[in-house]
Amino acid sequence: MLRTITLGSCVSVQGTFEKKLDNGKILVRVGTMIFEGFPVLRKAA
């Protein structure tokens, strides 16, 4: 499943969900790299 995370105030990354961490962050994979950040909340349509 694709997920989007924020790495700072202006930087976001979209990748394949890997793992949810205890501190509220998640890990996403982009190719061979793994990024850690806070998930972007989904908005109802």
C-alpha positions as CSV (number, residue, x, y, z in Angstrom):
1,M,0.0,0.0,0.0
2,L,1.3,3.4,-0.9
3,R,1.7,5.9,2.0
4,T,2.9,9.5,2.2
5,I,5.0,10.8,5.0
6,T,6.4,14.3,5.9
7,L,10.1,14.6,6.6
8,G,10.0,18.3,7.5
9,S,7.8,21.3,7.0
10,C,8.1,21.2,3.2
11,V,9.4,17.7,2.2
12,S,7.2,14.7,1.7
13,V,7.9,11.2,0.4
14,Q,5.5,8.6,-1.1
15,G,6.4,5.0,-1.0
16,T,5.4,1.5,0.0
17,F,4.4,1.1,3.7
18,E,6.9,-1.0,5.7
19,K,6.3,-0.6,9.4
20,K,4.5,1.5,12.1
21,L,6.8,2.7,14.9
22,D,5.9,3.3,18.6
23,N,6.6,7.0,18.3
24,G,3.8,7.6,15.8
25,K,6.1,7.6,12.7
26,I,6.0,5.1,9.9
27,L,8.6,3.7,7.5
28,V,8.1,3.7,3.8
29,R,10.3,2.1,1.1
30,V,11.3,3.9,-2.1
31,G,13.4,1.5,-4.2
32,T,16.2,0.3,-1.9
33,M,15.9,3.3,0.5
34,I,13.7,3.5,3.6
35,F,12.4,6.8,5.0
36,E,11.0,7.5,8.4
37,G,8.4,10.3,9.0
38,F,5.0,11.2,10.2
39,P,2.1,10.0,8.1
40,V,0.0,12.4,6.1
41,L,-3.6,12.1,7.3
42,R,-6.2,11.1,4.8
43,K,-9.1,13.5,4.2
44,A,-12.7,12.3,3.5
45,A,-14.0,13.1,0.1
